[in-house]
Amino acid sequence: VIVQRRSWTITLDEIGKGDFTGVSRDLVLAIERLRAQRDLPRFVYIRPTEQALRRSGAEGRDKDTKPVFVDLESYLFLEIFHRWLTKSGELEVTEMLPDPDHLLWKEADGRRTFELRTLIIPRS
């Protein structure tokens, strides 16, 4: 049973400067440095932080913004990560648990995941 996944707040400043246009070696190196410094796993979910949403004026409207899956070893996902980070200035990064190799729900064409969320209210 997983009660709470590890999470990090990542700011744009943390990836440093570089030429991140086109197919960018600098982007790959910057994300790998970030992963090493912050001990980020390969598979994560990202979304803008609440502070970033407030600054953008989207507070309330996007308060429960759905997290987006990112594989930090796939270049296309690195571009998505960088684009979201550039747009919002900071991201909430949450580890994917279990990772794809350990998902329990198996189908003929692969493994699946689901998340059950609930609100627990103490009895008075």
C-alpha positions in Angstrom: 0.0 0.0 0.0 1.3 3.4 -1.0 0.1 6.2 1.3 2.0 9.0 -0.3 4.4 9.2 -3.2 7.6 11.2 -3.1 7.3 14.6 -4.7 9.5 17.6 -5.5 9.0 21.2 -6.5 11.3 21.9 -9.5 12.0 25.5 -10.6 13.1 26.7 -14.0 16.4 28.0 -12.5 17.3 24.4 -11.5 17.9 23.3 -15.1 20.3 26.1 -15.7 21.2 27.8 -19.0 21.6 26.1 -22.3 20.5 25.9 -25.9 17.3 23.9 -25.5 16.1 24.4 -29.0 15.6 21.7 -31.6 17.1 18.3 -30.6 19.1 19.6 -27.7 22.1 17.8 -26.1 22.0 20.6 -23.5 18.5 19.6 -22.5 19.3 16.0 -22.0 22.4 16.9 -19.9 20.5 19.4 -17.8 17.7 17.0 -17.0 20.2 14.2 -16.1 22.0 16.6 -13.8 18.7 17.6 -12.2 17.7 13.9 -11.8 21.1 13.2 -10.1 20.9 16.2 -7.8 17.2 15.7 -6.7 17.2 11.8 -7.0 14.3 11.9 -9.4 13.1 8.5 -10.7 12.6 7.8 -14.4 8.8 7.7 -14.4 7.0 10.8 -12.9 3.9 12.9 -13.2 4.1 16.7 -13.5 1.8 19.6 -13.1 2.2 23.3 -12.3 2.4 24.1 -8.6 -0.4 25.9 -6.9 1.8 29.0 -6.7 2.4 28.9 -10.4 -1.3 28.6 -11.1 -2.0 31.6 -8.8 0.6 33.7 -10.6 -0.9 32.8 -14.0 -4.4 33.8 -12.8 -5.7 30.2 -13.3 -6.2 29.6 -9.6 -9.5 27.9 -8.9 -10.2 27.1 -12.6 -7.2 24.7 -12.8 -6.8 23.9 -9.1 -7.1 20.2 -9.7 -5.0 20.1 -12.9 -4.5 16.5 -14.0 -0.9 15.4 -13.7 0.8 14.5 -17.0 3.0 11.3 -17.2 6.6 11.9 -18.1 9.4 9.3 -18.8 12.6 11.2 -18.0 14.6 8.9 -20.3 12.6 9.7 -23.4 13.6 12.8 -25.4 10.1 13.7 -26.4 9.0 13.7 -22.8 12.0 15.8 -21.9 10.7 18.4 -24.3 7.3 18.3 -22.7 8.8 18.6 -19.2 10.9 21.6 -20.4 7.9 23.3 -22.1 5.7 22.9 -19.0 8.5 24.1 -16.7 9.1 27.1 -19.0 5.4 28.0 -19.1 4.7 27.7 -15.4 8.1 28.5 -13.9 7.8 25.7 -11.4 6.4 22.2 -11.4 5.2 19.7 -8.9 6.9 16.4 -9.8 5.5 13.2 -8.3 7.0 9.7 -8.6 5.0 7.1 -10.4 4.4 4.2 -8.1 4.3 1.4 -8.9 6.5 1.8 -12.0 5.4 0.3 -15.3 7.2 -3.0 -14.7 5.3 -3.6 -11.4 1.7 -2.7 -12.4 -0.7 -5.4 -11.2 -3.4 -5.0 -13.9 -2.3 -7.0 -17.0 -4.0 -7.2 -20.3 -3.0 -9.0 -23.5 -1.5 -5.7 -24.9 0.3 -4.6 -21.8 -0.1 -3.4 -18.2 -2.5 -0.8 -16.9 -2.7 1.5 -14.0 -5.5 3.2 -12.1 -5.7 5.5 -9.1 -8.4 5.4 -6.4 -8.7 8.7 -4.5 -10.9 9.2 -1.6 -11.6 11.7 1.1 -11.4 10.4 4.7 -13.5 12.4 7.2 -13.1 11.6 10.9 -16.3 10.7 12.8 -17.4 13.4 15.3 
